[in-house]
C-alpha cells in the first residue's frame, strides 16, 4: 500500500484504486490497515461468471465454486458502511445512475464524460492496444490492455447457452446462493433446463452432419469443429494424462446424451429387420468408440 501511496502522490492525485478480484478474501485485513478505505463489491450472476471462467480455464464447476466462495467471503462485510455492493447487471442497464452512486459513495462528483472512459488510451498492461490472437500465455497482458480500452461489455445472459448437464452442476453447487441473491427463482434442474434441449439437439445435428459426414472427425479440422460443438453442450472432456481435450470422449458423451434426450420410438419390426438394425447400430457405435 505504501508503494501505491507514493505513486499517487508523485502523480499529483489524491486517491488510488486497486482492482484484484481475490482481494475479496482480504477485506478484513484491508480495513484494519486502512480504516478509511472504501470498498466496492461487484455482484454478477454466478452462471455468467462461471461461463467466463470456463472460457479461460475450461472448468465450469471450478468457476461456479469460486463465485460461491468469493461471495460468501464478501457477504460478511455488506453491512459495513465502508463497503458498497453493486450489481453488474444494473451497471450495464443504467450506467449513469449506477456510477453516480459509486462516486457519491467515494465522495466524488459524477461527470457525464465518465461514460466515455474507453476513449482515452490506457496502457497499464501493454503498450499495444490491439486485440491479440488469443487471451492466454504471453498474450495475456496485451489482451487485458485491449479489454480496458473497450466500452462497457454487456455479458448478461451468457449462461443461457449452457446445456442441461452444466445447469445441473450449477444448481448443485450454487443453486441456493443464486436464489438468495435473486438470480434464480427456482431450481436449475431438468425443468429449468428444458428450454436448452432443442438447442442441444440442433447442435448435435450440426455436429453429426457437418463433422461426421462432411469432414473426417479424425482430421485436425474435424477434431477442432467437433470439440467446439461438444463444448457448446458442456461435454468436452479432458484427457487426464495429457490435459488436452479428449475428442473421442467428447463425441461419445455427446452421442449418448443425444440418444437419451431423443429416445427412439418403438415400432413393430420383423425379426430380420431387427437383426439388421442391431448390426447397423453396433457398427455405428464402434465407429464412435
Secondary structure, DSSP 8 states (H G I E B T S, - for coil): -HHHHHHHHHTT-S------GGGGGGHHHHHHH-TT--EEEEE--HHHHHHHHHHHHS-HHHHHHHHHHHHHHHHTTTTSTTEEEEEHHHHHH-HHHHHHHHHHHTT----GGGGGGGGS---SS-S--S--S-SSGGGHHHHHHHHHTS-----TTGGGG--HHHHHHHHHHHHHHHHHTTS-SS--SHHHHGGGHHHHHHHHHHIIIIIIITS-TTSHHHHHHHHHHHHHTT--EE-TTT-SEEHHHHHHHHHHHHHHHS--------HHHHHHHHHHHHHHHHHH-
